[in-house]
């Protein structure tokens, strides 16, 4: 079940400065948000959200995304309401998403929402009286993860232009992959997609690459990434599989080990949206090319920037 067509272009969402899909941001807006994030990294504690109430509605489990959003709000002086377990809300009684969003928008200045169904965030933005930030909707989009990914890439590479990015693992259901691919289309990238047949990148994203002149190749073995600037690992997401036999078949298909980084480019950095399971061995953690924990930390600064832009308070940044 989906609420609306995947990656539908925004209509009413942007009238309230929502961020639902990475396509809601132009190239100029992306660069503006990254500049704000760099300012927050230098000075993360500011009272920009004093008097503001932020609702975090997590209909699906989350650790890093929820905590980094809440840290971002707390460091900016805002207050948080919401839930991290949908079973404790009226949705468990049959309340519709429309009614939940309409009700919460009476109480808060901004809604941050994660939902298991594709298109739920777009639908919420259309019925909400306040901005909605998509914290992940099914296998569709995860735009704030994309912003912290872009910030991490720019910090480690010094640029977003003309980079080669190798994406590994769950490219079918991986919403972080889908959002990052679309965001990087502004910066003349090339890609290598490494996935088993069951988890290959959906045709619609290959068509997106074709329409935007993006070069890519597809492989099935984790062996050829010597030319990569970024190695973007993903876990195989059990929660996206209806058939657990299919999950068992592919769950451990790739494991990055430290010795596999020998001979790669000096500037290579390994990213992962986390949590990891078995796809990155712990012996990689001490390698200078491992950047996934720093990447997670960058999420606070990127989300501070997105929140302040949505509430139009960025001009008050110190």
N, C-alpha and C positions, 0 to 999 in steps of 0.2 A: 504493500500500500504506500502511495506517496500522496502528498497534498497537492503539489503543483508540478509542472514540467521542470525537469532538472535543468539548473542553470538558466532558468528563465530570466530575461533581462528585467531590471528593476522598473517598477512603475510607481506605486505609491510609497515604496520603502524609503527612497532617498529624500522624500519630502520631510522626513523626520530624522535624517542623517543616520539611518540604520546601516549596519554592515552585515549583509546576509551572505553574499557571494563576493569573492575577490574581484569579480567583474564590476562590482559597485564602485571600485576605485579605479581612477585613471592612472596612467603612469606618473603624472605630476602629483597626484594625491598619494600614491605609494611612496614616492621620494619625500614628500612632505611629512608623512607619518614616520618614516625612518629617521628623519632629522629630529622630530620631536622625541623619538625614542632615545636618541643619543643625548639629548638634553636631560632626559629623565635619568639616564644612567649616571650622569654627572651629579644630579641632585634629585633623588627619587622621593624625598620627603617634603611635600608641599601641601598647603591647605586649599588646593584648587577646587575640591569637592565639598568643602564645608557647607553644611545645610542640604546636601544632596543625598537622596536615598536610592540605592542601587539594588535591584532584585535579581538574585541568581537562581534560576529555575533549571535544575538539572534532573531531567526525566530519565537520564542514563548515567551510570556510574562514571566518576572522573576523580582523579587525584590532582595531577599537575595543572590541568586547565582551570579547575575550580579554585584551587589554592592560589594559583598565580593571579587570577582575577581578583580574588578577595584580598590578597596582599597588595595588589595595585590600588584597589579602592581604599584600603586602610592607610596606605602610605600617602594618599592624597586627601585624607581627612573626611572621606565619605562614610556613610552608614550602609550596612548590608542587611537585607531581609531575603528570605527565600527558603529553598529546600534542596537537599542533595539526595533525597529518596522519594520518588514519585508515589510509592505505596503509602506514604504518610499524608498525602494530599487528597483533595476532593476528586481528582482524576480517577482515583481507585474506586470512587463511588459512581463513576460514569460521567463526570463533568467533562464537557467538550473543551478542546484546546482553545477555541474562540472565547468561551466563557472565562476560562482561567486567565488568558492574556488580558481580556477586557477588564477583569476584576483587578489584576495586579497593576495594570497601567493606571488605575485610580490611586494607587498607593506609592508608586515609585517614579523617579525621574528617568530611569533607564532600566531596560530588561536585558539580562544576559541569559541565553537559553541554550541548553543542549537537549537534543531530542533524537530518538532512534529512527525516526522516519524521514526519508528524503523529502525536502520541500517544506518541512514543518516551520523552519525559521522564516522562510519567505512568507508563508501564510500568516505567521504571527506578526510580522512587520506590517502586513496589510490591515490587520484589525486592531493594532495597538495605537494608542494615542501618544506614546513616547517611543524613542528610538529602541531598536532591538539589535543586539549584537549576537551573531550566530557563534556559539561555542561548539559547533559540530552538529550536523543533521544527517544521520544515517551514514551512507557511504558517499554522500554528495559533496559537501564543502566543509572546510574548517579554516575560514579566512584569517582569524587571529593567529593560528599556528603558522599560516603562511607568512604573516608579517614578521613574526619572530624568526622564522626560517630565513627570510630575506635579510633581516637585520644581521643574523649570524653569518650569512654568506658575505654580505658587504663588509662586515668587520674583519673576516678572515681573509678575504680575497682582495679587499681594497676597491672593489668594483662589482657591479652586477652584469656588466656587459661582456658578451662573447665568451661565456663560460661553458664548459662541458660538464654536465651533471649526469651521473649514473644513478638510477633509481632501482632498488632491489626489493623483491618480496611480493607483498600483496598490492599489486597495481590495479586490481579489479575493484576491490572494495575500499582501498586506501584513500580516504577523502583528503588527507594531507598531500598526497601525491597529485591528486586532481587539481587542487587549488594552487599548488606550487607551480605546476606546469603552466597553468593559465597566467599566473602572475609573471613568470619569467618570459613570457612571449613578448613583453615590451623591450627585452634586453638582448635580443639576438642570440639565444642559447642554442646548444645542441644537446641531445640526450642519448643515453643508452638505457634501454628498459630491459631489466633482467627479471624474469618471472617464469614459473612453470606454466604450462598451457592453461591450467585451470584458473590462473590468477593473472593472466595477461591484461594489459591495458585495454579498456573498452574501446570499441571502434570509434565512438563519438570523440574521444580525445585524440586518437590518431588522425581523424578528420580535421580536428582543430589544428593539429600540427601542420597538416597539409595546407589548410586555408591560410595559415600565418607564416608559411615558408620556413618552418622549423625542421631542421634535419634531425633524424633519429634512426636508431637501429634497435632491433629486438634480439635478445639472446636468452638462452635457457640455463647457462652455466655461470656461476660466480667466479670467473677466471680472468676476464679481460676488462680491467679498469685502470690500466697504466696511464691512460690519457685523461683521466678524470680530474677535475678541480674539486668537485664535491661528490662524495659517495653517500647517497641518501638511503639508509637502511630502514626497512619497516618490518613490523611483526605480522604474522598471519593471524588475522583476527577471528578467534573462535566464535565470537558473538554474531558474526555476519553469515555464518554457515547454517543452513537449514538441515543439511546432511552431515552429521558428525563423522561419518566414514570418509567423506571428502576432505574434511578438516584434518583428520588423522593422517591422510595420505600426503599432505603438503606442509604440515605444520613445522617440520624441521628440515625443509628442503635446502636452506642456505644458512651457513654459520660463518661469519667473518672471524678469522683468527689473526693474531698479531703478525705472524710471519707472512701473511698474504699482503701486507702493506709494504713489504720490501720491494724496492724498485718503482714505487709510485712517485708521482710528482711531489716535490718538497712542499708545495702549497696545498696539497690535498688535505681536506678535512672531512671527517666522518660525522655525519649528522644522523639523528634518529628522533622521531617525535616522542618516543617513550610512551608506555613502558616497554621494555624489551623482555623477551623470554629467553630464547636460545639463539637468536640471530646474530648477536655480537658476543663473542667470548669475553670473559672478564679479563683475559690477558691483553686485550686491546686498550683497556681503560687507562693504563699508564703511558700509552704511546702519545707523543705530542700531536699526532694527527687526529686523535679522538677529541671531539668537541661537543658531544651530546649533552653533557651535564652543564657546560657553559651555555649551550643553546637553550636549555630549560630556564636558566637564570635570566636570559635575555627576554623571556616571555613576560616578565613583570614590566619591563620598560616598554616593550611593544604594546602591551595591553593598556598601560597607562596612557600611551599616545592615542590609541584607538578610542578609549573611553573619553578622553578630553576633547577629541575631535567630535565625537557623537554629541556631546553636551555643549559644544561650542565654547569651551573655556580655555582653549589653547593659547589665546593671546595673553593670558595671565601667568604663563610659565615664567619662573625665575631662572 
